[in-house]
Amino acid sequence: MDYGIVKGVVTALIGVLLISINAEGMMSVIMLLIGIATVAANLIRVLAVKDHRGAGKEIMTVTAVIGIVLGVLLTVMRNSVLTVLIGVYMIVLPIVDVIMSKYKTEQLKAGLPKILFGVVLVAIGPGKALEIISDVDGLLLIIFGA
C-alpha cells in the first residue's frame, strides 16, 4: 500500500474540513483553551512572585491576578468585549515584564508573540483572525496534500 497517497488524501480532507468547519464553534473551543491557559500561566506567575527579589512584586501580583480573572471570565463567557480586553492584557503584560526585567532584550523576544497575538485580537477580532488562519491552513493542506 502506498502511504504517500493515503497521507495526501487525509491531508487534503483535513484542509477541506478546516475551510468548511463552523468558525463560531471552533472559536468557542479555542477561547475556552486560551482562558484555561491564561489562568494556569498566571497561577504560576503568582507562585513565582513569592521567590521574586527586588522591586515590582506588587505589579507582578496585580497583573497576575488580573490575568486569572480575565482567564476565568473567558472560560465562562466568550464575547468580543472580553476578547478585546484579553488582547489589551496580552499587549500590556509583556511590556510590563520588559520594563521590570534586567534582561530587556531577552524579555522582549519572549513576549513578542504575546504582543502580536494581542494586537491581532484587538485589531481584527478573534473571529476574523480564526477565519483567515483556518482558510489559509485549509488551502495549504489541500495544496500540499494533492
N, C-alpha and C positions, 0 to 999 in steps of 0.2 A: 504494500500500500504506500502511496506517495503522500507523506505527511505534509509536504510543502503545499500541495493542493488543499488539503484539509485546513491547514493553518490560514491560507489565503481566503478560503470561503468563510471561516469563522471570523477572521479579522474584518472582512467586508460586511458580514452580518452585524457585527458589533458596531461598525460605522453607521450602518442604516439605522440601527436601534438608537444610537446617540442622536442622530438627526431627527428621528421621529418621536422620541420619548417626550412625555409631558414635562415641560420645563418647570412648571409650578410644583409638581410632586418631587422632582429631583432637587429643587431649591429648598423645599421644606426639610428634606433629609440632610442636605449639606449644611443648612443653617443650624439644625439640631447638633450635628457633629462639631461645627465651629463653636457653638455655645458650650458644649461639653469640654472641648479642648481649651477654651478660654478659661473656664472655671478651674480645670486641672493645672494649667500653666500658672495661674495667679495664686492658687493654693500653695504651689511650690515656691512662688515668689514671697508669699507671706512667711513661710517657714525659713526661707533664706535670709529674711530681714533680721532674724534673731542673731545670726552669725555675722552680720554686716558691721564693719568697724568704720567709723568715720561719720561724716555729715550725710544727711539725706535719708535717714531711717524713716522719718515721718512721711516724706514724699513717696518713698518706696511703698510704705504701708498703705497710704491713701490710694495710690494708683492701683495697687493690687486688689484692694477691697472694691474699688470702682469696677475693675475688670471682673471680679467674681460676681458682682451684682448684674453687670451687663450680660455676662455669660449665662447666668440663671434666667434672666429675662428673655434672652434669645432662645433658650430651650423651651420656655413656656409660651411665649407669644412672638410670632415672627411677622414683623411688618416693616415697611420701608423706613419709617422714622427711626425705629430701633436699629435697623441696619446702618443707617447713616451715622447714628451715634457710635456704633461699633467701629465704623470706618474712621471717624474722627479720633476715637480712642487708639486705634491702630496706627494712626499718624503721630499722635502726641506722645504715646508711651515710649517709642524708640527714641524720640527726640529728647525726652527727659532722661532716658538712660544714657544717651551720648553726653549730655551736659554733666551728668553726675559721674561719669566714668573717667578713670585715669587714662585709659587707652581709647581715646575718642575715635580714632580711625577704625580700629577693630570693631568697636561697638556700633559704629555707623554701618559697616559692612554687614554685621549680624542683623541689624534692624531694618536694613533697606528693603528686603522682601515684604516685611510687615507694612512699611510705609507705602510701598507701591500698591499692595493689596487694599490698604485703607483708602488711597486715592481713587482706585477703581470703584470701590464701594460707594464713595461719596459722589464721584463724577458721573458714572453711568448707571449705578444701582446694581444690585446683585442679580436681578432677573435678566437684564440685558447682558451683563458680563457672562453669566452662565450660558445664555442662549448663544452668544458668539463663540465661547470656548467649545461648547457642545457641537455646534455646527462645523467649526474648523477641525476639531478632533475627528468627528464623524467622516468628513470628507477625506482627511488624511488616511484614516483607516481603510476607507473604500479604495482609495488610490493605491496604497501600499499593499492592500490585500488582494488586489486584482492581478 
